[in-house]
Amino acid sequence: MIRAFLSERRSWIAAYLVLQLAILSVCYIDSSIPAGSVLYVIFLSLILFALFLVFRYHKETKFYQRLEERENDFDLTSLPEAETPFEKIIENSLVSQSTYLKEKAAFYQEETEEAKDDLLGWIHEVKTPLTALRLMIDRLEDEKLKNPFLYEWLRIHYLLDQQLHQKRLPFMENDLYVEKVDLEDLLFSEIKTLQSWCIQKGIGFDLQLEETVVLSDSKWLSFIVRQLLTNAVKYSMESDIVISTGKHGERAFLRIADDGRGIDPRDLPRIFDKGFTSTAHHGDHAATGMGLYLAKKAAVSLLIEIEVQSELEKGTIFTLSFPKPNDFLKITGM
Protein backbone atom coordinates (compact mmCIF):
# COMPACT_ATOMS: atom_id res chain seq x y z
CA MET A 1 0.00 0.00 0.00
CA ILE A 2 2.94 2.40 0.68
CA ARG A 3 4.27 1.90 -2.84
CA ALA A 4 0.80 2.51 -4.29
CA PHE A 5 0.40 5.69 -2.22
CA LEU A 6 3.81 7.08 -3.29
CA SER A 7 3.04 6.21 -6.90
CA GLU A 8 -0.30 8.02 -6.62
CA ARG A 9 1.36 11.09 -5.06
CA ARG A 10 4.42 11.21 -7.32
CA SER A 11 3.17 14.47 -8.88
CA TRP A 12 3.15 16.07 -5.39
CA ILE A 13 6.68 14.84 -4.71
CA ALA A 14 7.89 16.00 -8.12
CA ALA A 15 6.33 19.44 -7.62
CA TYR A 16 7.98 19.77 -4.18
CA LEU A 17 11.40 18.80 -5.56
CA VAL A 18 11.08 21.23 -8.47
CA LEU A 19 10.18 23.99 -6.00
CA GLN A 20 13.26 23.28 -3.86
CA LEU A 21 15.47 23.27 -6.96
CA ALA A 22 13.99 26.60 -7.97
CA ILE A 23 14.86 28.07 -4.54
CA LEU A 24 18.43 26.73 -4.79
CA SER A 25 18.73 28.19 -8.30
CA VAL A 26 17.64 31.63 -7.06
CA CYS A 27 20.13 31.38 -4.20
CA TYR A 28 22.89 30.44 -6.65
CA ILE A 29 22.07 33.32 -8.98
CA ASP A 30 21.68 35.93 -6.20
CA SER A 31 24.80 35.80 -4.08
CA SER A 32 23.30 38.26 -1.58
CA ILE A 33 20.98 35.48 -0.29
CA PRO A 34 22.72 33.48 2.47
CA ALA A 35 23.16 29.89 1.31
CA GLY A 36 23.19 28.51 4.87
CA SER A 37 19.81 30.02 5.64
CA VAL A 38 18.32 28.66 2.40
CA LEU A 39 19.62 25.15 3.08
CA TYR A 40 18.22 25.35 6.61
CA VAL A 41 14.78 26.34 5.26
CA ILE A 42 14.89 23.52 2.67
CA PHE A 43 15.87 21.04 5.39
CA LEU A 44 12.94 22.12 7.61
CA SER A 45 10.51 22.03 4.69
CA LEU A 46 11.74 18.53 3.78
CA ILE A 47 10.98 17.32 7.32
CA LEU A 48 7.57 18.99 7.28
CA PHE A 49 6.79 17.55 3.83
CA ALA A 50 7.78 14.04 5.00
CA LEU A 51 5.53 14.39 8.08
CA PHE A 52 2.74 15.64 5.82
CA LEU A 53 3.11 12.56 3.58
CA VAL A 54 3.00 10.24 6.60
CA PHE A 55 -0.13 11.97 7.89
CA ARG A 56 -1.83 11.84 4.49
CA TYR A 57 -0.84 8.18 4.06
CA HIS A 58 -2.59 7.12 7.26
CA LYS A 59 -5.63 9.30 6.54
CA GLU A 60 -6.11 8.44 2.87
CA THR A 61 -5.22 4.74 2.78
CA LYS A 62 -7.48 3.71 5.70
CA PHE A 63 -10.55 3.65 3.43
CA TYR A 64 -8.78 1.77 0.61
CA GLN A 65 -7.17 -0.79 2.92
CA ARG A 66 -10.58 -1.71 4.34
CA LEU A 67 -11.97 -1.77 0.83
CA GLU A 68 -9.19 -4.14 -0.27
CA GLU A 69 -9.80 -6.46 2.70
CA ARG A 70 -13.55 -6.51 2.09
CA GLU A 71 -15.04 -9.71 0.68
CA ASN A 72 -16.34 -9.56 -2.88
CA ASP A 73 -20.04 -9.85 -2.13
CA PHE A 74 -23.20 -7.74 -2.07
CA ASP A 75 -23.04 -7.11 1.69
CA LEU A 76 -22.93 -3.32 1.95
CA THR A 77 -22.60 -3.39 5.75
CA SER A 78 -18.93 -4.33 5.31
CA LEU A 79 -18.34 -1.24 3.17
CA PRO A 80 -15.94 1.19 4.95
CA GLU A 81 -17.29 4.61 5.86
CA ALA A 82 -16.26 7.33 3.43
CA GLU A 83 -14.88 10.63 4.76
CA THR A 84 -13.48 12.59 1.83
CA PRO A 85 -15.45 13.70 -1.25
CA PHE A 86 -13.59 11.27 -3.52
CA GLU A 87 -14.19 8.39 -1.10
CA LYS A 88 -17.90 9.25 -1.09
CA ILE A 89 -17.93 9.08 -4.90
CA ILE A 90 -16.46 5.56 -4.72
CA GLU A 91 -18.90 4.58 -1.95
CA ASN A 92 -21.92 5.82 -3.92
CA SER A 93 -20.69 4.02 -7.03
CA LEU A 94 -20.28 0.71 -5.15
CA VAL A 95 -23.70 1.04 -3.49
CA SER A 96 -25.45 1.76 -6.80
CA GLN A 97 -23.64 -1.09 -8.58
CA SER A 98 -24.42 -3.54 -5.77
CA THR A 99 -28.09 -2.52 -5.80
CA TYR A 100 -28.25 -2.91 -9.58
CA LEU A 101 -26.56 -6.32 -9.51
CA LYS A 102 -28.84 -7.50 -6.69
CA GLU A 103 -31.91 -6.52 -8.71
CA LYS A 104 -30.54 -8.23 -11.82
CA ALA A 105 -29.61 -11.39 -9.89
CA ALA A 106 -33.09 -11.53 -8.32
CA PHE A 107 -34.69 -11.02 -11.74
CA TYR A 108 -32.67 -13.76 -13.44
CA GLN A 109 -33.15 -16.13 -10.49
CA GLU A 110 -36.89 -15.63 -10.74
CA GLU A 111 -36.77 -16.25 -14.49
CA THR A 112 -34.67 -19.40 -13.97
CA GLU A 113 -37.11 -20.68 -11.35
CA GLU A 114 -40.04 -20.04 -13.68
CA ALA A 115 -38.26 -21.81 -16.55
CA LYS A 116 -37.46 -24.76 -14.27
CA ASP A 117 -41.06 -24.97 -13.05
CA ASP A 118 -42.34 -24.76 -16.63
CA LEU A 119 -40.00 -27.55 -17.71
CA LEU A 120 -40.93 -29.77 -14.76
CA GLY A 121 -44.60 -29.15 -15.49
CA TRP A 122 -44.05 -30.02 -19.15
CA ILE A 123 -42.23 -33.24 -18.24
CA HIS A 124 -45.11 -34.31 -15.98
CA GLU A 125 -47.61 -33.45 -18.74
CA VAL A 126 -45.66 -35.50 -21.30
CA LYS A 127 -45.63 -38.50 -18.96
CA THR A 128 -49.41 -38.92 -19.40
CA PRO A 129 -49.37 -39.54 -23.19
CA LEU A 130 -46.17 -41.52 -22.74
CA THR A 131 -47.93 -43.87 -20.33
CA ALA A 132 -50.84 -44.18 -22.76
CA LEU A 133 -48.38 -44.93 -25.57
CA ARG A 134 -46.82 -47.72 -23.48
CA LEU A 135 -50.26 -49.30 -22.98
CA MET A 136 -50.88 -49.15 -26.73
CA ILE A 137 -47.49 -50.75 -27.44
CA ASP A 138 -48.18 -53.52 -24.91
CA ARG A 139 -51.32 -54.45 -26.85
CA LEU A 140 -49.33 -55.20 -30.01
CA GLU A 141 -49.10 -58.92 -30.60
CA ASP A 142 -46.38 -58.89 -33.25
CA GLU A 143 -43.13 -59.08 -31.23
CA LYS A 144 -40.95 -58.01 -34.17
CA LEU A 145 -43.01 -54.86 -34.51
CA LYS A 146 -43.40 -54.37 -30.77
CA ASN A 147 -39.73 -54.45 -29.72
CA PRO A 148 -38.52 -51.47 -31.85
CA PHE A 149 -41.44 -49.40 -30.53
CA LEU A 150 -40.59 -50.36 -26.96
CA TYR A 151 -36.95 -49.45 -27.50
CA GLU A 152 -37.80 -45.96 -28.79
CA TRP A 153 -40.36 -45.51 -26.00
CA LEU A 154 -37.69 -46.45 -23.48
CA ARG A 155 -35.27 -43.90 -24.89
CA ILE A 156 -37.85 -41.11 -24.57
CA HIS A 157 -38.76 -42.30 -21.08
CA TYR A 158 -35.14 -42.24 -19.89
CA LEU A 159 -34.39 -38.87 -21.49
CA LEU A 160 -37.37 -37.34 -19.68
CA ASP A 161 -36.37 -39.04 -16.45
CA GLN A 162 -32.82 -37.74 -16.82
CA GLN A 163 -34.06 -34.21 -17.46
CA LEU A 164 -36.37 -34.38 -14.45
CA HIS A 165 -33.62 -35.48 -12.10
CA GLN A 166 -31.20 -32.93 -13.54
CA LYS A 167 -33.56 -30.11 -12.56
CA ARG A 168 -34.11 -31.60 -9.11
CA LEU A 169 -30.43 -32.23 -8.44
CA PRO A 170 -29.54 -28.74 -7.09
CA PHE A 171 -32.21 -29.20 -4.40
CA MET A 172 -31.51 -32.87 -3.77
CA GLU A 173 -30.69 -32.37 -0.07
CA ASN A 174 -34.28 -31.18 0.50
CA ASP A 175 -35.61 -34.34 -1.11
CA LEU A 176 -33.53 -37.01 0.65
CA TYR A 177 -35.14 -39.71 2.75
CA VAL A 178 -32.60 -42.21 4.05
CA GLU A 179 -34.06 -45.64 4.79
CA LYS A 180 -33.32 -49.33 4.40
CA VAL A 181 -33.44 -50.07 0.67
CA ASP A 182 -33.99 -53.60 -0.65
CA LEU A 183 -31.44 -53.91 -3.45
CA GLU A 184 -33.10 -56.99 -4.88
CA ASP A 185 -36.44 -55.23 -5.39
CA LEU A 186 -34.73 -52.13 -6.73
CA LEU A 187 -32.64 -54.10 -9.24
CA PHE A 188 -35.53 -56.26 -10.43
CA SER A 189 -37.64 -53.15 -10.98
CA GLU A 190 -34.94 -51.48 -13.11
CA ILE A 191 -34.18 -54.68 -15.03
CA LYS A 192 -37.88 -55.20 -15.78
CA THR A 193 -38.06 -51.75 -17.39
CA LEU A 194 -35.09 -52.67 -19.59
CA GLN A 195 -36.47 -56.12 -20.46
CA SER A 196 -37.64 -55.43 -24.01
CA TRP A 197 -34.37 -53.68 -24.92
CA CYS A 198 -32.32 -56.54 -23.44
CA ILE A 199 -34.35 -59.16 -25.37
CA GLN A 200 -33.76 -57.20 -28.55
CA LYS A 201 -29.98 -57.18 -27.95
CA GLY A 202 -29.75 -60.71 -26.52
CA ILE A 203 -28.57 -59.50 -23.11
CA GLY A 204 -29.18 -61.37 -19.86
CA PHE A 205 -28.51 -60.62 -16.19
CA ASP A 206 -26.59 -62.68 -13.66
CA LEU A 207 -27.43 -61.59 -10.12
CA GLN A 208 -25.13 -62.54 -7.25
CA LEU A 209 -26.60 -60.76 -4.24
CA GLU A 210 -24.82 -61.43 -0.97
CA GLU A 211 -25.91 -58.11 0.57
CA THR A 212 -29.54 -57.19 -0.13
CA VAL A 213 -30.22 -54.23 2.19
CA VAL A 214 -28.41 -50.87 2.30
CA LEU A 215 -29.12 -47.50 3.86
CA SER A 216 -29.81 -44.91 1.18
CA ASP A 217 -32.48 -42.88 -0.58
CA SER A 218 -34.40 -45.35 -2.76
CA LYS A 219 -35.47 -42.82 -5.42
CA TRP A 220 -32.03 -41.35 -6.02
CA LEU A 221 -30.28 -44.71 -5.70
CA SER A 222 -32.65 -46.06 -8.37
CA PHE A 223 -31.67 -43.15 -10.59
CA ILE A 224 -27.93 -43.88 -10.18
CA VAL A 225 -28.39 -47.62 -10.86
CA ARG A 226 -30.61 -46.79 -13.86
CA GLN A 227 -27.83 -44.73 -15.46
CA LEU A 228 -25.25 -47.50 -14.96
CA LEU A 229 -27.58 -50.26 -16.22
CA THR A 230 -28.64 -48.33 -19.33
CA ASN A 231 -24.97 -47.68 -20.15
CA ALA A 232 -24.17 -51.38 -19.67
CA VAL A 233 -27.03 -52.44 -21.95
CA LYS A 234 -26.33 -49.71 -24.51
CA TYR A 235 -22.70 -50.72 -25.04
CA SER A 236 -23.11 -54.52 -24.78
CA MET A 237 -24.36 -57.15 -27.23
CA GLU A 238 -25.42 -60.78 -26.67
CA SER A 239 -23.76 -61.19 -23.28
CA ASP A 240 -24.63 -61.29 -19.59
CA ILE A 241 -24.39 -58.31 -17.29
CA VAL A 242 -23.20 -59.46 -13.87
CA ILE A 243 -24.64 -57.63 -10.88
CA SER A 244 -23.15 -58.51 -7.52
CA THR A 245 -23.32 -57.15 -3.99
CA GLY A 246 -21.24 -57.74 -0.87
CA LYS A 247 -19.32 -56.04 1.89
CA HIS A 248 -15.83 -54.62 2.31
CA GLY A 249 -15.48 -54.23 6.07
CA GLU A 250 -18.40 -52.07 7.22
CA ARG A 251 -19.18 -50.78 3.73
CA ALA A 252 -21.59 -52.53 1.38
CA PHE A 253 -20.97 -52.43 -2.36
CA LEU A 254 -22.90 -52.93 -5.58
CA ARG A 255 -20.98 -53.95 -8.67
CA ILE A 256 -22.23 -53.88 -12.28
CA ALA A 257 -19.95 -55.62 -14.80
CA ASP A 258 -20.54 -55.90 -18.54
CA ASP A 259 -18.63 -57.39 -21.49
CA GLY A 260 -19.26 -54.39 -23.75
CA ARG A 261 -16.94 -52.24 -25.78
CA GLY A 262 -15.17 -50.77 -22.74
CA ILE A 263 -13.74 -47.31 -22.22
CA ASP A 264 -10.56 -45.92 -23.70
CA PRO A 265 -7.94 -45.38 -20.92
CA ARG A 266 -7.53 -41.73 -21.94
CA ASP A 267 -11.29 -41.20 -21.45
CA LEU A 268 -11.52 -42.75 -17.96
CA PRO A 269 -10.60 -39.58 -16.00
CA ARG A 270 -13.28 -37.62 -17.89
CA ILE A 271 -16.31 -39.95 -18.03
CA PHE A 272 -18.03 -38.12 -15.14
CA ASP A 273 -17.51 -34.68 -16.71
CA LYS A 274 -20.61 -32.84 -17.87
CA GLY A 275 -21.31 -33.37 -21.57
CA PHE A 276 -18.33 -35.68 -22.16
CA THR A 277 -19.13 -38.62 -24.46
CA SER A 278 -16.06 -40.30 -25.91
CA THR A 279 -12.95 -39.60 -27.94
CA ALA A 280 -12.77 -43.15 -29.33
CA HIS A 281 -16.43 -43.13 -30.50
CA HIS A 282 -16.96 -39.44 -31.18
CA GLY A 283 -19.59 -40.16 -33.81
CA ASP A 284 -21.99 -41.69 -31.27
CA HIS A 285 -24.81 -39.14 -31.61
CA ALA A 286 -27.11 -41.05 -29.22
CA ALA A 287 -24.83 -40.28 -26.26
CA THR A 288 -25.63 -37.09 -24.30
CA GLY A 289 -22.75 -37.17 -21.83
CA MET A 290 -25.14 -36.42 -18.97
CA GLY A 291 -25.98 -39.84 -17.48
CA LEU A 292 -22.72 -40.51 -15.63
CA TYR A 293 -22.32 -36.84 -14.73
CA LEU A 294 -25.73 -36.78 -13.00
CA ALA A 295 -25.12 -40.19 -11.40
CA LYS A 296 -21.86 -38.92 -9.92
CA LYS A 297 -23.48 -35.73 -8.60
CA ALA A 298 -26.29 -37.71 -6.95
CA ALA A 299 -23.79 -40.21 -5.52
CA VAL A 300 -21.78 -37.43 -3.85
CA SER A 301 -24.89 -36.23 -1.99
CA LEU A 302 -25.60 -39.82 -0.89
CA LEU A 303 -21.96 -40.29 0.23
CA ILE A 304 -21.62 -43.10 -2.32
CA GLU A 305 -18.26 -43.59 -4.03
CA ILE A 306 -18.30 -44.67 -7.68
CA GLU A 307 -15.27 -46.51 -9.00
CA VAL A 308 -14.78 -47.68 -12.57
CA GLN A 309 -12.48 -50.23 -14.17
CA SER A 310 -12.51 -50.77 -17.89
CA GLU A 311 -10.58 -52.28 -20.77
CA LEU A 312 -11.26 -51.69 -24.43
CA GLU A 313 -13.31 -54.43 -26.11
CA LYS A 314 -13.39 -56.40 -22.82
CA GLY A 315 -15.94 -54.57 -20.74
CA THR A 316 -16.49 -52.19 -17.85
CA ILE A 317 -17.05 -52.61 -14.11
CA PHE A 318 -18.78 -49.92 -12.05
CA THR A 319 -18.68 -50.29 -8.27
CA LEU A 320 -20.86 -48.34 -5.87
CA SER A 321 -19.43 -48.25 -2.34
CA PHE A 322 -22.06 -47.29 0.20
CA PRO A 323 -21.14 -45.28 3.32
CA LYS A 324 -20.98 -46.69 6.81
CA PRO A 325 -24.29 -46.38 8.70
CA ASN A 326 -22.85 -43.71 11.01
CA ASP A 327 -21.89 -41.56 8.02
CA PHE A 328 -25.55 -40.83 7.38
CA LEU A 329 -25.52 -38.47 10.33
CA LYS A 330 -23.84 -36.06 7.88
CA ILE A 331 -26.80 -36.36 5.51
CA THR A 332 -29.54 -36.08 8.12
CA GLY A 333 -27.71 -33.07 9.54
CA MET A 334 -27.83 -31.15 6.26
N, C-alpha and C positions, 0 to 999 in steps of 0.2 A: 504493500500500500504506500510506503514512503517513496518508492521509485515512481509509482503512478502519480503521486502528488507533485513531486519535483518536475516530472515531465509535463504535467498540466500547468504548472506555474513557471515554466522556463522563460516565458515572455517577461514575467515580473523580474526574474533574476537577471535576464539580459538587459532589461531597461535600467535596473539598479547599477549594474557593472558599467554600462555606457555612461551613466550619469557621473560615476566616480572617476572614470577616465577623462570625462569633460572637465571636471574640477581640477584634476592633476595637470591637464593640458593648459588650463588658464593660469595655474600656479607656475608652470614652466615658462609660459610666455611673459607673464608679468612678474619680474623679479622682486618687485616691492612687496609681494604677498609672502609672508613667512611660510616656508615649506614645512617646518615642524608643526606649526599650528594646523595646516591643511591635513597633514598625515594623521594628526591626533583626531581631527573631526571625522576623517574617513574611517579610522579605526572604531570610533564610538558608533558611527552610523552602521558599520558592518555588524557590530554586536547587537545593536537594536534591530537591524533587519533580520538577523538570525533568530532572535527571540520572537520577532513578529511571525516568521515562517513557522516556528515551532507552535506558537499559539494558534495560527490559522490551520495548521495540520490537524491538531487535536479537535478544533471546532468543526472543520469542514468534512473530515473523513469519518466522523462518528456515524453520520447518517448512512454513508456508503458502505461502511464496514458491516453495519447491521443489515443493510440491504443485501450484501454479498452472502452473509450467513443465513439469510432467510431461505426457507424451503420453497421450491418452485411449485406452489399450489395456489388455489383461489382464496386462501384464508387471509383476509385483509387485516385481521387483528394482529398478525405478526409483522405488519408493515411499520417500520420505524416512523416516529413523529418528525415531521418536517419543520424546520425553523426558518430557513432562509427562503427568499422568493424562488430561487432556482430549485431548491429541494421541494417546494410546494408544487411547482410545475411537474416535477417527476412523480410526486405522490398522486396528483390529480390524474396524470396520464395512466399510472398503474391501476388506480381505482376504476377509471372508466373502461380500460381494457379488460380488467377482471370481470366487471359487471357484464360487458358485452359477451365475453367468452362463456360466462355462466349461462346467460340467456340462450346463446347458440347451442351449448351443450345440452341444456334442458330441452330445447326444441328438437334437436336431432335424436335425443334419447326417446322422446315421446313418439317421434316418427318411427324409430326402430321398433319400439314396443308395439305400435299399431301394425306395422308390417309383419312382425312376428305373430301377433294375434290373428291377423288376416290369413297368414300362411297356415297356422295351426287349424284355424276354422276350415280352410279349404281342404286340408288333408283329411279332417274328420268327415267333411261332406263327400269327398271322393271315395272314402271307405265304404259308403252305403252302396253305390253302384258296383264297386269292386266285389263286395260280398255277393250281390245279386248275380254278377258275372260268374263267380265261382260256382254258385248253385246251378247255373245254366250249363257250365262246362261239365259238372259232375253228372248231368243227365245224359251226356253224349255216350253212346254205346260203343262207337268205333274207337278203339284204343289208339290206333295209329293217328287218328284225327285229334283225339283228346289230349294226348301227351304234349304236342307242340303248343296247344292253347294253354295248358297248365303251366308249361315252362315260361311262356310270356307273361301269364298272369302272376306267376311267382316273382318274376323280375320287377314288375310294377309294384307288387306288394312290398318287396324288400326295399325298393328305392323310396317309397313313401314312408316306410318304417324308419329308414335311415335318416330321412329328412326330419321326421318328427322328433327323433331322439337327439339330433343335432341341435335343434332349437331348444330342447329342454336341458341340454347338457350344462349350460352356464348356471342353471338354478338346480342342479342335481342334488346338492346338499339338502335343499328344502323338501326333496321328494324321497329321501332314503328311508327305508324301513328294514332294519336288520333283523333277521329271523333265521330259524333253521330251515334250510332249503334242501329238499330231496333232489339230489342230482339225477337219480334215475328217472323220476317223473319229468324233470326239466329236459333232459336229453331226449327222452322218447317223444316229447311234445315237439321239439325242434326237428327231430329226424322225420317225424310223421309229415310235417309241413313240406319237407324236402323230398318226400317219397317219390312223387311222379318224376321229378328231375333225375333222381338217382336211378330209377328204373330205366329211364331213357338213355342214361350214360353207362348202365351196367355196373353201378357202384353199390356196394354193400357196406354194412357196419359191423364191426367186431367190438362188442362192449366187454370190458374187463374191469368191473367196478368193485374194488375192495373197500373204498370209502364212499358211502352214499349220502351222507348228510354233512353240510357245511354251513357256517354262519355267513350270511350275505344278504343282499337285497335281490329278491328273486326276479324282479322285472329287469333291473339293469344287468344282472348276471346272465339272464336269458339273452339280452341284447348282445353282450360280449361273445357268448358261445355261438350265437346266430351268425355273427360276422366271421368267426373262425371256421364254422362248418360250411358256410356258403363258399368261402375261399377254397376249402379243401375239395368240395364237390366241383367247383368251377374249373380247377386246374388238375383234376384227376380224370381217368378214363378206365373203365372196366377193372377196378381194383377195390380192395376193402380199405375203409378208413377205420383205423384202430383208435378207440376211445378208452382210456384207462384212468383210474383214480387210485389214490393211495395216500400215504403219509410219509413225510420226511421230518422226523422228530415230532414237534407239536404242530407242524404246518401240513395241512392237506393240500393235495395237488390234483389237477385235472389235465390230462395230456391228450392232445388230438394229433394223430400221426397219419399222413397220407403218402401215397406213392406217386404223387403228381410230378409236374415238371420241375419243381424246386425253385429256389431263388438264387440268383447270381450273387456270389460273395460280395461284390462291390455294391450291391443293392441292400444288403442286410442292415447296415446302419441307418438306412433311410426309409425303411418300409412303414414306419409309424409316423412319418412326416405328412403333413396335410397336403393332399393333392398328388403325392408321389405314386406313380404306377410302376414303371419298370424301365430299365435301360436296355435290357436284353430283348424285351417284347414291347417295344415302344409303339407298335402299330395296333395294340390291343385297345380298340375304341370302347369296348364294353366296360373297361375298368374306370372307376371314378377316383380312386386314390383316397377315398374317405372312410372306408370300412374299418381298416386297421387303425387309422388315426383316431376315430371316434371310440373304438374299443379300448385303445390305450388310455384315452382321456377318462373314460368311465372307470377303467381298472384302477387308475391312480386314486380316484375318490373312494373306491372300495378297498383301498390298501392291498390290491391284488397285483402281484408282479407277473409280467408276461415275458417269457423267454422263448426264443426261437432258434431252432437248429435246422439247417437246410443244406442240401447238396443238389446241384443241377442234375435234372433227369432222374433223380433217385427219391425225391420227396422232401416233405417239410414236417417238422414236429413243433407244435406250439404247446407250451406248458404254462398253466395258470397256477401260481402258488398263492394259496389263501393265507390271510394273516392269522396269527395266534388269536384265540378268543379274547384275551385281555386287550389286544390292540384295538378292538372295536370301541373301547372307551374314548378313543380319539375321534371316532366318527360320531358317536352319540353326543359328544361334547361340542360339536360344531354349531 
